[in-house]
Amino acid sequence: MTNLVLDIVGAVREPPNTQNIQKNIFGRFANRPYIYPMKTNILTLLTALFLLWACPAIAIAQISEQNPEAPAGYKLVWADEFDSPKLDASKWKHRIGKSGTSYQRAENVSISDGKLVIDLKKEKHQDMEYTGGGIISKFPVKYGYFEVGARLDTGYGWHESFWTTWMSGFDDKRPEFKNMPRLEIDCFEHYTRHDEHIFSYGAIQWYPEHGDVNRDFVTTTEDLSQTYNRFGFEFTPDYMNYYYNGRLLKTINTRQLPQHEQYLWLTCIANQPDATPSGTVYFDYIRWYEISKEDYDTRKAAFVEYLDAFKGPQASSGTDLWIEAEDFPAVNTWTKKQDQNNIILAGVTKEKDKFFHVNDLKATTNLKLKEPGVYHLWVRSRDYSESPAKRKFKMIINGELTETDFGKHGKEGYEWEYGGSFDLPKGALVLDLLNTSQYYVRVDKLLLTTDADFKPSGIGAKTNVKHK
């Protein structure tokens, strides 16, 4: 059963009795200590998802979900419990080759006491100073819920992960990949400089626009090197959920992301020249669950509603021009990127001893204004709560430079900033984005509205203009 929870605390508990579930597929479930979050409050689905509509300053709370096993409706279809004396060659291939500061070897991977073991060594091999290892599934998967039980090493300099990619290995250079929309899913990554209480999760779009769909970090009460913990993700055509010990961490929108088959990777590489000299990563199991169309249609409703609430109000009481920054046809040194689950326009960041003419720092579009009037400018830009107001840019409206610097709202992520009012005639309208700081500028969307009292929030409405 899936439970919705408000407060979460951690406690070591025995796994549920699942001996009779899908036993023909994977044989057994080990009785090993895992971290299972405890329920302290039971909730119904969030009833206030649309608070943002009524009060833009209020953030939308993540749906809370607690699963002792897989999410509701999912059935186990495949697993490897690593019970065999050696790696099952019908399921896996070894990750072999150079990455980071290590060479990945088959010899570093073994099966012991029902666990996949990856040994991390300081040893010279193929001109590299360290050796790591990993395995890659021999078949691709697409939709479903995927989970591993893992005990990490967390030693300095080593990068541990359960991730997926369109490639069956770095030697997989199929021509069709070149122009194919591509997505990487990182169920968990333990970065080289993080301690035993931090891990990361996220997704990266590699093509056509490159960038993080999301990148988030979790600080745990558990020592990840001392206990086995559950890391999972649910990938669907509409949303993706990330889980830690059965607790839902985050939901992102996948409706505009690449939708292709993925290979499963369980790996660890060295990524620092002075990594710790030895270590071990343990994977207890990996499981793949699927859901029927009927159950999925029921399950997805709450998550789609939750994601759609981020759109915010879609129209004012006046005339609105919603303009996507990435649709500007003349971008010069600006580039399209994926950032925080949106396609955005990113300004060039200045390199040492490299200078740009002011015209090269502009992104320009030409629109046609059907109704003259006084329009109020709003710009949705990115800033950070730490080290804010450094990623500044301006706009030029029909040749008039805005007094406002955008990109300095001081909040984490994307927010709308007001840019003043402009008396615009009917006909040609020229808009320029001007990268004044040349420092990681990010712009998502613009709004020109005749409604002086309207304040946009959330993502905003779909574009309703034609660019020239």
C-alpha positions, 0 to 999 in steps of 0.5 A: 500500500502507498501511504501519504505522509507529512512528517518523516523520521528514519528507523532501522526496520526489517524489510516486509514479508515478501517471500511469496511475491514474484518468487519465480522471478528472483528467488528470495528477499534477503532479511537485511537491515534497511532504513525505512522511514516511519509514518507519523501522520496519514494524509489524503492527497494534497488538497491545496495544490492550487494555492499558488493561483490564489497567492503567488508567494506561496510555494506548492508543496511536494506530494508526500508519498511513503512506500514500503516497497514499490509505489502503488500499482507496480508489479515486479517484472525483473530483478537481480538479487546477486545470489549466484556465485558469479555475475549473471552474464545473460543480464550484465556486461562489465564497464571497462575503460578509462573514466575520470582518474581511474581505469574500470576493470572486470576484475574489480567486480565480484559477487559475495554473500548475495551482494554485488561488490565493486572494489576501488583500488589505488593501482596503476593500470593502463596509464591510470593511477586508480581502478574502479568498476561497474556493470551495465545491463545487456538490455534497455528498459524504458518506463517503470519503477527502478530500485537498488539497495546499496551501501556506499563507500563514500571515500574521498575522490570516488564517484558512486552511482546508479544511473541510466543512459541511452548507451550500452557502454561508452563504446556504443557509438550507434549513428542514430544517437547523433541527432536523437533527443537524449536523456540521462537519469541519475537515481543517485550519485555520491560525488567525490567531495561529499561525506557519508551523509550526502548524495545527489539525484537528478537528470541531464538532457544531452540533446537537443538542448543540454543541461540539468533537468534537475540536480538536487542534494539530500543530507541524510541522518544515516551513514551511507557507508554503514547501512544499506539504503534504498534508492529508486526512481519512477519514469513515466511519459508524464512525470518522474519521481525520485525516492529514498528509502521509499520516501518521495523526494521530488516530482519533475515533468517529463512530458517535454523530455526525451522518451527513449530506452535506457541501459542500467549502470551500477558503477564507481570510478575515481574522479580525483587525482588523490582519491583514497587508496581503497574502498568497496561499494555494495549493491544488494539488489536491483529491481524493475517494476511495471504498472498496467495502463489502467493503474497508471491512468489512476496513479498519474492524475495527482502528479499531473495535477501537481505539476500543472499547478506550477503553471500559475495564472494563464491570463490577465484581464488585459492584453498579454504577450507571452514570449519564450526566450529560447524562441528568439531567432537571433541569439549570437552568443546566447544558447538554448539550454535545459535548466530546471525542467525548462528550455531557457536561453543562457548568456555567454559567460566571460572567459579570461582575455576574451571580449565581446562586442555589445552586439554579440551580447544581444539576443533579438526578436521582431514581433508584431504588436496588434494593439497599441497601449501601455505594456508592463514588462515581466521577465522570468530569470534565474538567480541564487540565494547564495551569492545572488544578483551577479547574473544580471542582464537588461532588456531593450524595448524598441530601442529603449534600455530598461532601467531594471537589471534582471537576474537579481531577485535573490531567490533560488531558481526562477522568479518573475521580475518587474521591468517597468512600463512602456508606451508601445505603438501598433506594428513592429516591436523589437526586443533585445536581451542584453547580457551585461554581466556575462556571468551565467545569465539565464532567461526563461520567459517574458510577459508584456501585459496591459494589465497594470495589476497583474503579477505573473507567477509560476511558469506562465502561459504558453507562447502566443506570439510569432517571431521574425 
